[in-house]
Each structure stands twice: as C-alpha cells, then as structure tokens.
C-alpha cells in the first residue's frame, strides 16, 4: 500500500505510507504542519487499486 500527497503542480510533498497490510479498514491522520494552505492531492495505491482525491489544507 502506498499513500502519497502531491501539491497542485504534481510535486510529491509527502510519502505517508509504503507498507504491506492485511485486508481490512485503516485510518491515517495527515500532519500538514510543514505545508502551506492550498489544494493538494493524495493517491492511494494497492496491488489492484489506485485512486486520487483532492483535499484543501486550511491553516
């Protein structure tokens, strides 16, 4: 499983998870204290699934 965060320009600004997990539900708390307010995208990838979503960071 990979969970990465990208800025609006597509630059990777965080590699949050890069591990193997057994099947199930998981939760991850993102600490964006080192980032500025703005639009970011996060991508979740597994062996047979990939999804990218938009998020807004407001400080």
Residue pairs with C-beta under 8 A, 6 or more apart in sequence:
1 17
1 18
1 19
1 20
1 21
1 44
1 45
1 46
2 15
2 17
2 18
2 43
2 44
2 45
2 46
3 15
3 16
3 17
3 18
3 28
3 42
3 43
3 44
3 45
4 12
4 14
4 15
4 16
4 42
4 43
5 12
5 13
5 14
5 16
5 30
5 40
5 41
5 42
6 12
6 13
6 40
6 41
6 42
6 43
7 13
7 35
7 38
7 40
8 38
8 39
8 40
8 41
13 35
13 40
14 30
14 35
16 28
16 30
16 42
17 28
30 42
32 40
32 57
35 57
36 57
36 59
37 57
37 58
37 59
38 56
38 57
39 54
39 55
39 56
39 57
40 54
40 55
40 56
40 57
41 52
41 53
41 54
41 55
42 52
42 53
42 55
43 50
43 51
43 52
44 50
44 51
44 52
